[in-house]
Amino acid sequence: MRLSRLTPWACGLAVAALIAIPAAASAGQDRNEAAAAAPAAVSVDAYYAAAEGKSGAALKTALHNIIKVQSKVSYDGVWNALKVTDQDPANPNNVILVYSGRSQSKSTNGGGVNDWNREHVWAKSHGDFGTATGPGTDLHHLRPEDVTVNSTRGNKDFDMGGSPVAEAPGSFTDGDSFEPRDAVKGDVARMLLYMAVRYDGGDGFADLEMNDKVNNGTAPLFGRISLLKQWNRMDPPDAFEQRRNQVIYDTYQHNRNPFIDHPEWVDSIW
């Protein structure tokens, strides 16, 4: 992919795009919409051309119309996809667990105590979409995580403070919120904000939106937006997150998380 006019926020994307995707990337890939072809090689600027010059609600609408064009992955297909998108750069046999930060064998996915499973960063009960193809299988917010840590996080909103989370150093939790480790605070923010733009009620799913609360329960809402905006600024996209965005675009869904490419758009919209 040819990249042009990179913004400072996206400075690492060119490097990430040159990282080789393993030959097995497509192994086990199970799309519900296989008819969607892989995108032609275009610049990141060209991908977002329809959003150029916009801000606020107009920018959000433009980005929605861009990123809603995607292929979809089945929930079973997510297992194999995560083994590629979240591969440990230092060990191709492992994945990196999002909250724990632990490098763990790809083969240990499952439901056992020390296995890793599929964490919905936008908890699937917030909008009641379960594991339905669409938000329930969207790779832009699905990450590998230790089974126990995943259970501890549950469907809590994101906030600061609480007690340390066993097996997730630097993460904290209390009765109504979860705080991820510093290295992925921005990742979490950008995943949630992607979901709020991608799913607006027009796909037969709930209109996912942000608010500044915790205890949102099963409402199609997530908080706290004021804190997530801070996390987006303090933890800008790194090479791992940028490569992940590129792999999802090139190999699986053929859409991008705009806030990884342009984190400054967060403050423009919210």
Backbone as CSV, one residue per row, in Angstrom:
resi,resn,N_x,N_y,N_z,CA_x,CA_y,CA_z,C_x,C_y,C_z
1,MET,0.845,-1.200,0.000,0.000,0.000,0.000,0.871,1.236,0.000
2,ARG,0.593,2.159,-0.926,1.322,3.408,-0.979,0.687,4.387,-0.013
3,LEU,1.511,4.988,0.840,1.005,5.945,1.813,1.502,7.326,1.439
4,SER,0.631,8.302,1.550,1.033,9.658,1.190,0.617,10.624,2.276
5,ARG,1.354,11.702,2.366,1.043,12.799,3.291,0.677,12.287,4.674
6,LEU,1.600,11.558,5.282,1.342,11.012,6.615,1.286,12.132,7.635
7,THR,0.287,12.061,8.526,0.218,13.010,9.626,1.163,12.559,10.723
8,PRO,1.560,13.453,11.647,2.392,13.026,12.776,1.759,11.905,13.570
9,TRP,0.393,11.929,13.691,-0.284,10.871,14.437,-0.070,9.521,13.781
10,ALA,0.085,9.501,12.463,0.159,8.241,11.732,1.578,7.913,11.296
11,CYS,2.586,8.486,11.947,3.947,8.402,11.458,4.470,6.974,11.404
12,GLY,3.945,6.079,12.264,4.463,4.714,12.256,3.754,3.801,11.292
13,LEU,2.732,4.279,10.590,1.917,3.390,9.774,2.681,2.838,8.589
14,ALA,3.568,3.659,7.997,4.316,3.181,6.838,5.184,2.001,7.203
15,VAL,5.792,2.065,8.388,6.603,0.937,8.843,5.734,-0.284,9.057
16,ALA,4.573,-0.059,9.700,3.695,-1.189,9.993,3.227,-1.877,8.734
17,ALA,3.012,-1.103,7.680,2.499,-1.684,6.443,3.514,-2.572,5.765
18,LEU,4.797,-2.404,6.123,5.845,-3.198,5.484,6.123,-4.491,6.214
19,ILE,5.515,-4.665,7.395,5.724,-5.899,8.138,5.013,-7.025,7.421
20,ALA,5.705,-8.106,7.172,5.111,-9.195,6.394,3.993,-9.842,7.159
21,ILE,2.876,-10.082,6.486,1.764,-10.826,7.065,2.049,-12.289,6.840
22,PRO,1.964,-13.123,7.872,2.295,-14.533,7.719,1.491,-15.181,6.609
23,ALA,2.121,-16.176,5.955,1.470,-16.846,4.840,0.181,-17.518,5.255
24,ALA,0.097,-17.845,6.538,-1.097,-18.546,7.024,-2.201,-17.589,7.418
25,ALA,-2.058,-16.300,7.081,-3.015,-15.304,7.539,-4.435,-15.661,7.168
26,SER,-4.622,-16.227,5.997,-5.979,-16.511,5.565,-6.451,-17.898,5.959
27,ALA,-5.582,-18.680,6.603,-5.973,-20.038,6.980,-7.106,-19.992,7.985
28,GLY,-8.146,-20.750,7.723,-9.278,-20.816,8.639,-10.185,-19.612,8.570
29,GLN,-9.901,-18.676,7.674,-10.730,-17.475,7.583,-12.120,-17.864,7.107
30,ASP,-13.130,-17.456,7.859,-14.497,-17.890,7.570,-15.386,-16.675,7.507
31,ARG,-15.473,-16.044,6.338,-16.281,-14.838,6.213,-17.718,-15.175,5.868
32,ASN,-18.628,-14.415,6.440,-20.028,-14.549,6.063,-20.301,-13.858,4.735
33,GLU,-19.493,-12.847,4.401,-19.700,-12.095,3.181,-18.454,-12.191,2.323
34,ALA,-18.201,-13.382,1.788,-16.993,-13.620,1.022,-16.987,-12.870,-0.298
35,ALA,-18.140,-12.346,-0.688,-18.219,-11.664,-1.975,-17.458,-10.350,-1.983
36,ALA,-17.186,-9.795,-0.804,-16.470,-8.527,-0.753,-15.006,-8.765,-1.089
37,ALA,-14.539,-8.165,-2.156,-13.175,-8.413,-2.616,-12.186,-7.589,-1.821
38,ALA,-10.918,-8.032,-1.845,-9.863,-7.271,-1.193,-9.734,-5.919,-1.876
39,PRO,-9.451,-4.858,-1.104,-9.391,-3.526,-1.686,-8.173,-3.349,-2.574
40,ALA,-8.315,-2.491,-3.568,-7.159,-2.132,-4.373,-6.195,-1.314,-3.523
41,ALA,-4.937,-1.307,-3.934,-3.933,-0.551,-3.189,-4.199,0.934,-3.358
42,VAL,-4.584,1.575,-2.280,-4.841,3.011,-2.297,-4.150,3.629,-1.097
43,SER,-3.928,4.914,-1.142,-3.318,5.594,-0.012,-4.328,5.748,1.112
44,VAL,-3.823,5.933,2.309,-4.700,6.195,3.442,-5.473,7.493,3.200
45,ASP,-4.813,8.471,2.613,-5.498,9.727,2.291,-6.696,9.478,1.376
46,ALA,-6.500,8.634,0.368,-7.589,8.358,-0.569,-8.740,7.640,0.115
47,TYR,-8.424,6.740,1.053,-9.466,6.010,1.771,-10.386,6.973,2.507
48,TYR,-9.817,8.030,3.069,-10.600,8.981,3.863,-10.986,10.236,3.080
49,ALA,-10.903,10.198,1.758,-11.135,11.402,0.955,-12.494,12.038,1.233
50,ALA,-13.519,11.213,1.445,-14.866,11.752,1.658,-15.007,12.467,3.000
51,ALA,-14.048,12.268,3.899,-14.096,12.925,5.212,-13.258,14.192,5.262
52,GLU,-12.500,14.451,4.215,-11.578,15.585,4.216,-12.324,16.898,4.425
53,GLY,-11.793,17.715,5.334,-12.349,19.033,5.580,-13.548,19.066,6.495
54,LYS,-14.000,17.922,6.965,-15.190,17.862,7.826,-14.793,17.818,9.297
55,SER,-15.738,18.150,10.154,-15.527,18.091,11.602,-16.861,17.802,12.273
56,GLY,-16.804,17.498,13.562,-18.013,17.292,14.345,-18.898,16.193,13.796
57,ALA,-20.214,16.432,13.818,-21.179,15.428,13.389,-21.004,15.061,11.917
58,ALA,-20.624,16.030,11.098,-20.426,15.744,9.673,-19.263,14.794,9.459
59,LEU,-18.209,14.944,10.244,-17.068,14.033,10.165,-17.470,12.633,10.612
60,LYS,-18.228,12.553,11.691,-18.673,11.239,12.178,-19.500,10.519,11.114
61,THR,-20.402,11.235,10.475,-21.235,10.630,9.435,-20.392,10.181,8.245
62,ALA,-19.448,11.012,7.839,-18.590,10.660,6.707,-17.762,9.422,7.016
63,LEU,-17.213,9.349,8.215,-16.412,8.187,8.590,-17.273,6.931,8.668
64,HIS,-18.482,7.065,9.185,-19.385,5.911,9.218,-19.613,5.361,7.821
65,ASN,-19.868,6.232,6.878,-20.147,5.792,5.519,-18.937,5.139,4.861
66,ILE,-17.750,5.538,5.286,-16.528,4.923,4.757,-16.308,3.547,5.367
67,ILE,-16.349,3.449,6.691,-15.932,2.208,7.352,-17.020,1.144,7.396
68,LYS,-18.274,1.511,7.074,-19.334,0.502,7.081,-19.194,-0.467,5.903
69,VAL,-18.394,-0.122,4.930,-18.141,-1.005,3.786,-17.067,-1.998,4.205
70,GLN,-17.463,-3.224,4.499,-16.521,-4.192,5.052,-16.972,-5.617,4.766
71,SER,-16.021,-6.515,4.811,-16.321,-7.943,4.861,-16.544,-8.311,6.316
72,LYS,-17.237,-9.417,6.540,-17.527,-9.832,7.913,-16.939,-11.207,8.191
73,VAL,-16.572,-11.405,9.430,-15.933,-12.636,9.880,-16.898,-13.353,10.813
74,SER,-16.979,-14.679,10.725,-17.826,-15.429,11.648,-17.174,-15.454,13.028
75,TYR,-17.967,-15.809,14.059,-17.395,-15.845,15.405,-16.342,-16.943,15.525
76,ASP,-16.528,-18.064,14.853,-15.485,-19.096,14.832,-14.248,-18.586,14.100
77,GLY,-14.458,-17.841,13.024,-13.333,-17.309,12.267,-12.499,-16.326,13.053
78,VAL,-13.085,-15.707,14.086,-12.341,-14.756,14.917,-11.129,-15.415,15.565
79,TRP,-11.261,-16.694,15.968,-10.140,-17.380,16.620,-8.881,-17.290,15.757
80,ASN,-9.006,-17.709,14.491,-7.842,-17.716,13.608,-7.381,-16.311,13.263
81,ALA,-8.326,-15.392,13.111,-7.948,-14.020,12.788,-7.111,-13.392,13.896
82,LEU,-7.508,-13.596,15.148,-6.768,-13.001,16.268,-5.349,-13.546,16.365
83,LYS,-5.141,-14.763,15.903,-3.792,-15.338,15.926,-2.869,-14.621,14.950
84,VAL,-3.465,-13.898,14.000,-2.686,-13.119,13.038,-2.632,-11.652,13.456
85,THR,-3.786,-11.075,13.775,-3.828,-9.642,14.098,-3.051,-9.307,15.358
86,ASP,-3.024,-10.221,16.321,-2.402,-9.935,17.623,-1.137,-10.754,17.858
87,GLN,-0.511,-11.183,16.790,0.719,-11.960,16.888,1.813,-11.170,17.605
88,ASP,2.537,-11.844,18.468,3.668,-11.244,19.170,4.772,-10.957,18.159
89,PRO,5.190,-9.701,18.001,6.253,-9.394,17.036,7.556,-10.123,17.321
90,ALA,7.765,-10.507,18.589,9.014,-11.183,18.964,8.907,-12.696,18.918
91,ASN,7.683,-13.220,18.760,7.495,-14.673,18.760,6.263,-15.013,17.928
92,PRO,6.440,-15.458,16.690,5.300,-15.705,15.813,4.405,-16.849,16.249
93,ASN,4.798,-17.585,17.280,3.961,-18.665,17.799,2.985,-18.181,18.867
94,ASN,3.112,-16.915,19.263,2.330,-16.389,20.378,1.473,-15.198,19.958
95,VAL,0.481,-14.904,20.802,-0.269,-13.654,20.713,-0.016,-12.847,21.980
96,ILE,-0.273,-11.539,21.907,-0.176,-10.657,23.066,-1.574,-10.442,23.630
97,LEU,-1.753,-10.699,24.921,-3.045,-10.511,25.573,-3.223,-9.030,25.912
98,VAL,-4.376,-8.478,25.585,-4.538,-7.037,25.582,-4.389,-6.401,26.960
99,TYR,-5.076,-6.879,27.973,-4.986,-6.275,29.301,-3.803,-6.822,30.080
100,SER,-3.524,-8.100,29.930,-2.438,-8.735,30.675,-1.079,-8.337,30.145
101,GLY,-0.983,-8.111,28.824,0.305,-7.817,28.218,1.179,-9.046,28.080
102,ARG,0.632,-10.208,28.387,1.398,-11.458,28.380,1.462,-12.029,26.968
103,SER,2.628,-12.565,26.629,2.782,-13.293,25.374,2.453,-14.751,25.646
104,GLN,1.491,-15.282,24.888,0.985,-16.631,25.163,0.806,-17.403,23.872
105,SER,1.023,-18.699,23.941,0.934,-19.554,22.767,-0.413,-19.404,22.067
106,LYS,-0.362,-19.296,20.739,-1.588,-19.214,19.956,-2.479,-20.430,20.160
107,SER,-1.878,-21.553,20.447,-2.626,-22.814,20.535,-3.416,-22.953,21.820
108,THR,-3.230,-22.023,22.777,-3.904,-22.145,24.078,-5.200,-21.348,24.127
109,ASN,-5.843,-21.162,22.990,-7.145,-20.493,23.011,-8.229,-21.480,23.430
110,GLY,-9.198,-20.994,24.186,-10.265,-21.864,24.654,-10.927,-21.308,25.887
111,GLY,-11.456,-22.192,26.721,-12.215,-21.761,27.888,-11.612,-22.149,29.210
112,GLY,-10.428,-22.752,29.197,-9.771,-23.153,30.449,-9.248,-21.961,31.231
113,VAL,-8.930,-22.192,32.496,-8.547,-21.109,33.403,-7.377,-20.296,32.870
114,ASN,-6.374,-20.947,32.328,-5.203,-20.227,31.829,-5.173,-20.102,30.313
115,ASP,-6.299,-20.389,29.651,-6.398,-20.182,28.214,-6.637,-18.706,27.919
116,TRP,-6.570,-18.353,26.644,-7.018,-17.023,26.222,-8.297,-17.171,25.399
117,ASN,-9.146,-16.167,25.506,-10.381,-16.191,24.720,-10.616,-14.841,24.062
118,ARG,-11.809,-14.640,23.495,-12.104,-13.474,22.669,-12.770,-12.396,23.510
119,GLU,-11.997,-11.376,23.839,-12.518,-10.266,24.638,-13.199,-9.237,23.749
120,HIS,-14.475,-8.950,24.041,-15.189,-7.860,23.384,-14.904,-6.585,24.174
121,VAL,-14.071,-5.721,23.639,-13.744,-4.483,24.349,-15.003,-3.638,24.513
122,TRP,-15.814,-3.536,23.451,-17.174,-3.007,23.631,-18.004,-4.216,24.060
123,ALA,-18.275,-4.327,25.344,-18.951,-5.514,25.876,-20.237,-5.789,25.113
124,LYS,-20.436,-7.058,24.726,-21.545,-7.393,23.836,-22.917,-7.170,24.457
125,SER,-22.991,-7.088,25.784,-24.287,-6.799,26.402,-24.681,-5.328,26.258
126,HIS,-23.709,-4.447,25.966,-24.014,-3.027,25.774,-24.575,-2.842,24.365
127,GLY,-25.835,-3.132,24.210,-26.481,-3.108,22.913,-27.050,-4.459,22.540
128,ASP,-26.762,-5.463,23.387,-27.355,-6.787,23.252,-27.122,-7.396,21.870
129,PHE,-25.881,-7.265,21.344,-25.610,-7.843,20.028,-24.957,-9.212,20.108
130,GLY,-24.608,-9.659,21.302,-24.078,-11.003,21.476,-22.888,-11.271,20.577
131,THR,-22.893,-12.444,19.924,-21.802,-12.799,19.018,-22.293,-12.832,17.566
132,ALA,-23.353,-12.066,17.293,-23.886,-11.998,15.938,-22.855,-11.372,15.010
133,THR,-22.822,-11.875,13.775,-21.908,-11.306,12.789,-22.252,-9.837,12.595
134,GLY,-21.267,-9.004,12.722,-21.442,-7.552,12.758,-20.669,-7.060,13.965
135,PRO,-21.291,-6.330,14.893,-20.546,-5.863,16.072,-20.010,-7.005,16.920
136,GLY,-20.703,-8.140,16.949,-20.258,-9.258,17.781,-19.020,-9.948,17.277
137,THR,-18.658,-9.721,15.995,-17.474,-10.376,15.435,-16.511,-9.372,14.808
138,ASP,-16.692,-8.096,15.082,-15.866,-7.063,14.464,-14.468,-7.080,15.087
139,LEU,-13.473,-7.398,14.268,-12.111,-7.561,14.762,-11.506,-6.281,15.317
140,HIS,-12.065,-5.134,14.943,-11.497,-3.881,15.423,-11.694,-3.687,16.931
141,HIS,-12.555,-4.487,17.574,-12.674,-4.370,19.030,-12.545,-5.720,19.731
142,LEU,-12.175,-6.754,19.017,-11.972,-8.066,19.617,-10.482,-8.311,19.813
143,ARG,-10.108,-8.712,21.028,-8.687,-8.925,21.337,-8.523,-10.194,22.169
144,PRO,-7.384,-10.855,22.083,-7.128,-12.004,22.962,-6.942,-11.550,24.410
145,GLU,-7.488,-12.325,25.342,-7.264,-12.035,26.766,-7.409,-13.303,27.585
146,ASP,-6.688,-13.348,28.684,-6.776,-14.449,29.636,-8.231,-14.640,30.076
147,VAL,-8.657,-15.879,30.153,-10.052,-16.188,30.480,-10.470,-15.554,31.805
148,THR,-9.629,-15.661,32.811,-9.967,-15.126,34.131,-10.044,-13.608,34.115
149,VAL,-9.097,-12.971,33.447,-9.109,-11.505,33.359,-10.327,-11.035,32.572
150,ASN,-10.652,-11.748,31.508,-11.832,-11.421,30.716,-13.083,-11.451,31.593
151,SER,-13.175,-12.472,32.428,-14.320,-12.592,33.335,-14.348,-11.458,34.351
152,THR,-13.173,-11.072,34.855,-13.086,-9.975,35.823,-13.551,-8.664,35.196
153,ARG,-13.142,-8.424,33.954,-13.574,-7.218,33.271,-15.085,-7.249,33.019
154,GLY,-15.613,-8.407,32.618,-17.051,-8.532,32.395,-17.565,-7.519,31.395
155,ASN,-18.646,-6.811,31.750,-19.202,-5.789,30.855,-19.062,-4.395,31.450
156,LYS,-18.045,-4.226,32.301,-17.857,-2.946,32.988,-17.429,-1.854,32.021
157,ASP,-17.871,-0.630,32.311,-17.374,0.538,31.609,-15.931,0.799,32.038
158,PHE,-15.296,1.768,31.380,-13.897,2.061,31.681,-13.784,3.344,32.496
159,ASP,-12.958,3.252,33.556,-12.744,4.375,34.457,-11.412,4.141,35.154
160,MET,-11.071,5.008,36.089,-9.808,4.887,36.821,-10.035,4.300,38.206
161,GLY,-9.037,3.529,38.668,-9.005,3.115,40.051,-9.564,1.742,40.327
162,GLY,-9.527,1.379,41.616,-9.983,0.066,42.046,-8.831,-0.766,42.568
163,SER,-9.046,-2.063,42.644,-8.042,-2.994,43.134,-7.271,-3.596,41.967
164,PRO,-5.989,-3.962,42.188,-5.206,-4.580,41.117,-5.874,-5.853,40.603
165,VAL,-5.749,-6.079,39.308,-6.326,-7.260,38.672,-5.255,-8.343,38.580
166,ALA,-5.510,-9.479,39.200,-4.571,-10.596,39.131,-4.395,-11.002,37.669
167,GLU,-3.177,-11.267,37.272,-2.795,-11.687,35.924,-2.881,-10.565,34.884
168,ALA,-3.115,-9.337,35.346,-3.109,-8.195,34.421,-2.398,-7.023,35.094
169,PRO,-1.075,-7.086,35.206,-0.322,-6.036,35.907,-0.602,-4.649,35.347
170,GLY,-0.877,-3.705,36.253,-1.166,-2.334,35.844,-2.625,-2.066,35.576
171,SER,-3.459,-3.103,35.631,-4.906,-2.939,35.452,-5.592,-2.960,36.809
172,PHE,-6.718,-2.259,36.903,-7.456,-2.144,38.161,-8.948,-2.291,37.884
173,THR,-9.672,-2.691,38.915,-11.121,-2.808,38.757,-11.831,-2.569,40.073
174,ASP,-13.085,-2.125,39.974,-13.963,-2.029,41.132,-15.334,-2.530,40.715
175,GLY,-16.360,-2.200,41.474,-17.674,-2.766,41.214,-18.319,-2.337,39.918
176,ASP,-17.916,-1.199,39.367,-18.599,-0.714,38.174,-17.673,-0.284,37.048
177,SER,-16.358,-0.527,37.177,-15.469,-0.074,36.110,-14.191,-0.903,36.050
178,PHE,-13.487,-0.721,34.933,-12.220,-1.416,34.696,-11.233,-0.405,34.123
179,GLU,-10.002,-0.439,34.637,-8.935,0.415,34.120,-7.848,-0.461,33.520
180,PRO,-7.603,-0.383,32.202,-6.549,-1.188,31.590,-5.166,-0.609,31.862
181,ARG,-4.153,-1.402,31.646,-2.772,-0.950,31.823,-2.494,0.239,30.893
182,ASP,-1.508,1.049,31.280,-1.237,2.294,30.569,-0.925,2.083,29.095
183,ALA,-0.234,0.985,28.769,0.237,0.765,27.400,-0.888,0.548,26.403
184,VAL,-2.099,0.241,26.886,-3.221,0.016,25.955,-4.420,0.912,26.251
185,LYS,-4.234,1.914,27.072,-5.351,2.824,27.355,-5.847,3.496,26.078
186,GLY,-4.922,3.970,25.257,-5.325,4.587,24.004,-5.953,3.596,23.045
187,ASP,-5.419,2.365,23.026,-5.987,1.311,22.173,-7.457,1.085,22.526
188,VAL,-7.731,0.977,23.820,-9.102,0.755,24.292,-10.004,1.904,23.848
189,ALA,-9.536,3.130,24.043,-10.336,4.288,23.651,-10.666,4.248,22.163
190,ARG,-9.664,3.995,21.345,-9.877,4.032,19.896,-10.760,2.880,19.415
191,MET,-10.708,1.729,20.085,-11.597,0.629,19.726,-13.051,0.979,20.026
192,LEU,-13.293,1.556,21.189,-14.655,1.930,21.557,-15.207,3.013,20.633
193,LEU,-14.377,3.988,20.306,-14.833,5.088,19.466,-15.079,4.618,18.039
194,TYR,-14.285,3.667,17.562,-14.578,3.038,16.266,-15.981,2.443,16.287
195,MET,-16.307,1.695,17.339,-17.605,1.031,17.417,-18.747,2.047,17.407
196,ALA,-18.546,3.175,18.097,-19.588,4.198,18.165,-19.822,4.869,16.815
197,VAL,-18.818,4.864,15.947,-18.977,5.428,14.609,-19.489,4.369,13.637
198,ARG,-18.957,3.161,13.737,-19.308,2.117,12.770,-20.775,1.688,12.898
199,TYR,-21.297,1.562,14.115,-22.646,1.011,14.324,-23.589,2.113,14.797
200,ASP,-24.455,2.542,13.880,-25.331,3.684,14.155,-26.807,3.316,14.096
201,GLY,-27.110,2.012,14.170,-28.491,1.581,14.145,-28.988,1.209,12.761
202,GLY,-28.142,1.379,11.750,-28.582,1.123,10.389,-28.328,-0.278,9.875
203,ASP,-27.749,-1.157,10.692,-27.420,-2.515,10.257,-28.317,-3.559,10.922
204,GLY,-29.399,-3.113,11.533,-30.223,-4.040,12.288,-29.735,-4.240,13.701
205,PHE,-28.685,-3.492,14.089,-28.154,-3.537,15.448,-28.425,-2.200,16.134
206,ALA,-28.207,-2.166,17.431,-28.433,-0.940,18.197,-27.476,0.165,17.751
207,ASP,-27.888,1.395,17.987,-27.055,2.568,17.743,-26.101,2.711,18.925
208,LEU,-24.850,2.342,18.730,-23.863,2.385,19.812,-23.358,3.818,19.971
209,GLU,-23.355,4.305,21.194,-22.954,5.681,21.459,-22.126,5.776,22.735
210,MET,-21.397,6.873,22.864,-20.585,7.138,24.050,-21.343,8.054,25.009
211,ASN,-21.053,7.912,26.306,-21.509,8.893,27.284,-20.420,9.048,28.347
212,ASP,-20.694,9.801,29.380,-19.661,10.065,30.389,-20.014,9.423,31.722
213,LYS,-20.588,8.224,31.648,-21.033,7.521,32.846,-20.418,6.131,32.921
214,VAL,-20.529,5.532,34.090,-20.309,4.101,34.249,-21.650,3.486,34.645
215,ASN,-21.667,2.187,34.841,-22.929,1.489,35.158,-23.946,1.616,34.032
216,ASN,-23.472,1.562,32.789,-24.402,1.639,31.658,-25.182,0.352,31.458
217,GLY,-24.736,-0.736,32.082,-25.487,-1.979,32.015,-25.652,-2.491,30.607
218,THR,-26.908,-2.760,30.201,-27.165,-3.307,28.879,-27.548,-2.238,27.861
219,ALA,-27.525,-0.968,28.246,-27.808,0.096,27.290,-26.717,0.112,26.220
220,PRO,-27.038,0.527,24.997,-26.022,0.568,23.931,-25.107,1.784,24.079
221,LEU,-24.571,1.960,25.275,-23.761,3.119,25.642,-22.486,2.649,26.319
222,PHE,-21.429,3.480,26.208,-20.183,3.163,26.903,-19.557,4.440,27.404
223,GLY,-18.936,4.367,28.565,-18.246,5.503,29.150,-16.913,5.072,29.751
224,ARG,-16.112,6.071,30.184,-16.503,7.475,30.204,-15.777,8.202,29.084
225,ILE,-16.510,8.918,28.251,-15.925,9.538,27.080,-14.858,10.569,27.445
226,SER,-15.050,11.335,28.517,-14.049,12.351,28.881,-12.709,11.700,29.194
227,LEU,-12.743,10.553,29.854,-11.515,9.843,30.193,-10.912,9.166,28.953
228,LEU,-11.756,8.603,28.128,-11.265,7.949,26.912,-10.565,8.950,26.000
229,LYS,-11.053,10.157,25.938,-10.383,11.195,25.151,-8.992,11.477,25.712
230,GLN,-8.876,11.496,27.032,-7.554,11.681,27.650,-6.634,10.527,27.305
231,TRP,-7.148,9.296,27.353,-6.341,8.121,27.049,-5.879,8.138,25.604
232,ASN,-6.730,8.590,24.708,-6.357,8.684,23.306,-5.159,9.605,23.116
233,ARG,-5.119,10.697,23.889,-4.012,11.646,23.774,-2.740,11.126,24.442
234,MET,-2.883,10.514,25.608,-1.699,10.108,26.373,-1.035,8.857,25.815
235,ASP,-1.769,8.028,25.105,-1.229,6.779,24.559,-1.523,6.722,23.062
236,PRO,-0.732,7.421,22.239,-0.987,7.421,20.791,-0.718,6.057,20.173
237,PRO,-1.202,5.811,18.963,-1.019,4.510,18.323,0.454,4.140,18.186
238,ASP,0.761,2.900,18.552,2.124,2.395,18.389,2.163,1.437,17.198
239,ALA,3.337,0.861,16.932,3.507,0.004,15.755,2.617,-1.226,15.812
240,PHE,2.408,-1.786,17.005,1.568,-2.973,17.137,0.129,-2.648,16.730
241,GLU,-0.391,-1.554,17.234,-1.768,-1.164,16.926,-1.920,-0.804,15.449
242,GLN,-0.929,-0.129,14.893,-0.979,0.248,13.485,-0.915,-0.975,12.570
243,ARG,-0.032,-1.924,12.906,0.052,-3.146,12.112,-1.274,-3.905,12.170
244,ARG,-1.862,-3.955,13.356,-3.135,-4.654,13.537,-4.212,-4.050,12.631
245,ASN,-4.304,-2.743,12.608,-5.262,-2.047,11.759,-5.031,-2.408,10.292
246,GLN,-3.764,-2.466,9.894,-3.429,-2.772,8.508,-3.802,-4.209,8.130
247,VAL,-3.538,-5.148,9.033,-3.856,-6.555,8.760,-5.365,-6.744,8.621
248,ILE,-6.132,-6.110,9.495,-7.594,-6.215,9.406,-8.071,-5.646,8.068
249,TYR,-7.474,-4.556,7.650,-7.853,-3.942,6.379,-7.453,-4.815,5.193
250,ASP,-6.217,-5.281,5.180,-5.699,-6.018,4.032,-6.295,-7.412,3.893
251,THR,-6.509,-8.093,5.024,-6.760,-9.533,4.983,-8.161,-9.953,5.393
252,TYR,-8.812,-9.221,6.252,-10.063,-9.692,6.827,-11.259,-8.815,6.483
253,GLN,-11.381,-7.661,7.101,-12.604,-6.871,6.977,-12.546,-5.819,5.875
254,HIS,-11.361,-5.422,5.477,-11.177,-4.416,4.434,-11.764,-3.063,4.815
255,ASN,-11.804,-2.808,6.115,-12.091,-1.450,6.584,-11.079,-1.101,7.666
256,ARG,-11.002,0.168,8.011,-9.977,0.644,8.933,-10.611,1.279,10.169
257,ASN,-9.821,1.356,11.243,-10.207,2.156,12.402,-9.649,3.556,12.173
258,PRO,-10.506,4.538,11.892,-9.997,5.867,11.539,-9.235,6.547,12.653
259,PHE,-9.482,6.158,13.902,-8.842,6.838,15.019,-7.431,6.320,15.281
260,ILE,-7.075,5.219,14.643,-5.675,4.791,14.643,-4.905,5.589,13.600
261,ASP,-5.522,5.821,12.451,-4.887,6.610,11.401,-4.892,8.104,11.718
262,HIS,-5.944,8.572,12.379,-6.098,10.004,12.689,-6.660,10.169,14.105
263,PRO,-5.857,9.979,15.145,-6.387,10.135,16.506,-6.912,11.529,16.809
264,GLU,-6.462,12.528,16.053,-6.940,13.892,16.295,-8.417,14.048,15.979
265,TRP,-8.975,13.122,15.207,-10.403,13.185,14.882,-11.290,12.916,16.094
266,VAL,-10.732,12.282,17.114,-11.512,12.036,18.344,-12.008,13.350,18.927
267,ASP,-11.089,14.291,19.099,-11.468,15.570,19.691,-12.337,16.402,18.754
268,SER,-12.241,16.144,17.470,-13.088,16.860,16.521,-14.536,16.413,16.615
269,ILE,-14.740,15.108,16.870,-16.102,14.568,16.929,-16.715,14.701,18.306
270,TRP,-15.912,14.424,19.354,-16.450,14.427,20.705,-15.921,15.622,21.512
